[in-house]
């Protein structure tokens, strides 16, 4: 859990990660941040792909 304190508000963000593997060795890993209320609030999606 990451605690972020801003000028106008305070929020706690949780990181949701997912991992997908395919039989031929392809791997996709991604994560995105959601606030504690479960609403997407202008956070960035991170994706890594290995072939």
N, CA, C and O atoms as a DFTB+ gen file, in Angstrom:
204 C
 N C O
     1  1       0.847      -1.185       0.000
     2  2       0.000       0.000       0.000
     3  2       0.887       1.241       0.000
     4  3       1.845       1.330       0.768
     5  1       0.564       2.188      -0.860
     6  2       1.299       3.446      -0.933
     7  2       0.409       4.564      -0.421
     8  3      -0.742       4.689      -0.839
     9  1       0.939       5.373       0.482
    10  2       0.176       6.493       1.030
    11  2       0.634       7.769       0.345
    12  3       1.824       8.083       0.353
    13  1      -0.288       8.501      -0.244
    14  2       0.033       9.716      -0.988
    15  2      -0.647      10.902      -0.315
    16  3      -1.853      10.874      -0.068
    17  1       0.125      11.942      -0.020
    18  2      -0.448      13.155       0.564
    19  2      -0.269      14.291      -0.429
    20  3       0.857      14.611      -0.810
    21  1      -1.359      14.897      -0.847
    22  2      -1.300      15.978      -1.819
    23  2      -1.690      17.301      -1.181
    24  3      -1.983      17.371       0.012
    25  1      -1.689      18.345      -1.996
    26  2      -2.040      19.670      -1.506
    27  2      -3.531      19.778      -1.196
    28  3      -3.921      20.481      -0.264
    29  1      -4.367      19.085      -1.973
    30  2      -5.808      19.226      -1.820
    31  2      -6.470      18.039      -1.136
    32  3      -7.552      18.178      -0.565
    33  1      -5.829      16.871      -1.187
    34  2      -6.493      15.696      -0.643
    35  2      -5.465      14.639      -0.255
    36  3      -4.300      14.709      -0.645
    37  1      -5.915      13.673       0.512
    38  2      -5.096      12.527       0.875
    39  2      -5.806      11.273       0.394
    40  3      -7.028      11.172       0.506
    41  1      -5.061      10.323      -0.136
    42  2      -5.674       9.099      -0.636
    43  2      -4.725       7.931      -0.438
    44  3      -3.509       8.112      -0.379
    45  1      -5.281       6.737      -0.335
    46  2      -4.483       5.521      -0.264
    47  2      -4.724       4.742      -1.543
    48  3      -5.871       4.457      -1.888
    49  1      -3.655       4.393      -2.250
    50  2      -3.766       3.654      -3.504
    51  2      -3.301       2.217      -3.307
    52  3      -2.307       1.965      -2.626
    53  1      -4.014       1.292      -3.897
    54  2      -3.647      -0.111      -3.878
    55  2      -3.221      -0.520      -5.279
    56  3      -3.791      -0.046      -6.262
    57  1      -2.241      -1.380      -5.379
    58  2      -1.765      -1.851      -6.678
    59  2      -2.401      -3.198      -6.974
    60  3      -2.317      -4.124      -6.167
    61  1      -3.039      -3.303      -8.137
    62  2      -3.643      -4.552      -8.597
    63  2      -2.746      -5.072      -9.707
    64  3      -2.543      -4.387     -10.710
    65  1      -2.209      -6.265      -9.543
    66  2      -1.294      -6.825     -10.549
    67  2      -1.894      -8.072     -11.164
    68  3      -2.627      -8.809     -10.504
    69  1      -1.580      -8.312     -12.439
    70  2      -2.049      -9.515     -13.116
    71  2      -0.909     -10.097     -13.943
    72  3      -0.079      -9.360     -14.475
    73  1      -0.874     -11.402     -14.045
    74  2       0.177     -12.091     -14.790
    75  2      -0.461     -13.133     -15.684
    76  3      -1.261     -13.945     -15.218
    77  1      -0.114     -13.118     -16.978
    78  2      -0.656     -14.059     -17.951
    79  2       0.499     -14.770     -18.633
    80  3       1.386     -14.126     -19.193
    81  1       0.491     -16.093     -18.589
    82  2       1.504     -16.876     -19.305
    83  2       0.804     -17.728     -20.351
    84  3      -0.294     -18.236     -20.125
    85  1       1.457     -17.878     -21.503
    86  2       0.913     -18.647     -22.615
    87  2       1.841     -19.830     -22.863
    88  3       3.042     -19.744     -22.603
    89  1       1.295     -20.926     -23.361
    90  2       2.050     -22.167     -23.529
    91  2       3.357     -22.010     -24.301
    92  3       4.338     -22.682     -23.983
    93  1       3.391     -21.143     -25.302
    94  2       4.614     -21.017     -26.105
    95  2       5.638     -20.064     -25.487
    96  3       6.608     -19.697     -26.151
    97  1       5.446     -19.662     -24.245
    98  2       6.452     -18.882     -23.536
    99  2       6.230     -17.385     -23.527
   100  3       7.073     -16.651     -23.012
   101  1       5.126     -16.902     -24.078
   102  2       4.846     -15.476     -24.041
   103  2       4.335     -15.105     -22.652
   104  3       3.539     -15.830     -22.056
   105  1       4.803     -13.969     -22.151
   106  2       4.421     -13.540     -20.805
   107  2       3.934     -12.103     -20.865
   108  3       4.562     -11.254     -21.497
   109  1       2.821     -11.832     -20.209
   110  2       2.284     -10.477     -20.109
   111  2       2.050     -10.166     -18.643
   112  3       1.305     -10.875     -17.966
   113  1       2.684      -9.107     -18.146
   114  2       2.494      -8.677     -16.768
   115  2       1.996      -7.252     -16.779
   116  3       2.561      -6.406     -17.471
   117  1       0.962      -6.970     -16.036
   118  2       0.440      -5.615     -15.992
   119  2      -0.067      -5.269     -14.611
   120  3      -0.383      -6.156     -13.818
   121  1      -0.145      -3.988     -14.323
   122  2      -0.680      -3.549     -13.040
   123  2      -1.363      -2.207     -13.235
   124  3      -1.038      -1.467     -14.162
   125  1      -2.290      -1.902     -12.378
   126  2      -2.891      -0.579     -12.373
   127  2      -3.291      -0.234     -10.951
   128  3      -3.534      -1.116     -10.127
   129  1      -3.354       1.036     -10.679
   130  2      -3.676       1.505      -9.335
   131  2      -5.152       1.861      -9.246
   132  3      -5.696       2.521     -10.132
   133  1      -5.785       1.427      -8.190
   134  2      -7.171       1.782      -7.909
   135  2      -7.234       2.385      -6.517
   136  3      -6.526       1.937      -5.615
   137  1      -8.060       3.380      -6.336
   138  2      -8.214       3.949      -5.005
   139  2      -8.989       2.991      -4.125
   140  3      -9.553       2.011      -4.611
   141  1      -9.019       3.265      -2.849
   142  2      -9.690       2.380      -1.899
   143  2     -11.181       2.246      -2.218
   144  3     -11.805       1.253      -1.843
   145  1     -11.759       3.244      -2.911
   146  2     -13.171       3.172      -3.279
   147  2     -13.399       2.327      -4.526
   148  3     -14.545       2.051      -4.880
   149  1     -12.311       1.908      -5.206
   150  2     -12.438       1.076      -6.400
   151  2     -12.673       1.864      -7.672
   152  3     -13.060       1.287      -8.688
   153  1     -12.451       3.159      -7.641
   154  2     -12.670       4.003      -8.814
   155  2     -11.321       4.363      -9.424
   156  3     -10.390       4.717      -8.701
   157  1     -11.207       4.276     -10.736
   158  2      -9.977       4.649     -11.429
   159  2      -9.826       6.164     -11.399
   160  3     -10.731       6.880     -11.828
   161  1      -8.698       6.666     -10.901
   162  2      -8.525       8.116     -10.786
   163  2      -7.224       8.566     -11.427
   164  3      -6.264       8.897     -10.731
   165  1      -7.191       8.579     -12.753
   166  2      -6.059       9.122     -13.511
   167  2      -4.723       8.490     -13.133
   168  3      -3.705       9.181     -13.100
   169  1      -4.711       7.202     -12.849
   170  2      -3.455       6.518     -12.575
   171  2      -2.945       5.876     -13.852
   172  3      -3.691       5.742     -14.823
   173  1      -1.690       5.481     -13.861
   174  2      -1.083       4.941     -15.065
   175  2      -1.121       3.423     -15.063
   176  3      -0.995       2.780     -14.021
   177  1      -1.295       2.873     -16.240
   178  2      -1.234       1.422     -16.447
   179  2       0.198       1.065     -16.826
   180  3       0.801       1.725     -17.673
   181  1       0.745       0.019     -16.198
   182  2       2.101      -0.442     -16.488
   183  2       2.005      -1.843     -17.068
   184  3       1.405      -2.727     -16.456
   185  1       2.589      -2.055     -18.241
   186  2       2.517      -3.366     -18.888
   187  2       3.901      -3.752     -19.403
   188  3       4.591      -2.945     -20.025
   189  1       4.297      -4.995     -19.135
   190  2       5.538      -5.562     -19.670
   191  2       5.168      -6.774     -20.512
   192  3       4.336      -7.584     -20.103
   193  1       5.775      -6.903     -21.674
   194  2       5.504      -8.045     -22.547
   195  2       6.818      -8.677     -22.957
   196  3       7.698      -7.995     -23.482
   197  1       6.962      -9.978     -22.722
   198  2       8.168     -10.710     -23.116
   199  2       7.770     -11.817     -24.068
   200  3       6.841     -12.578     -23.795
   201  1       8.481     -11.908     -25.198
   202  2       8.158     -12.919     -26.198
   203  2       9.278     -13.915     -26.315
   204  3       9.193     -14.850     -27.111
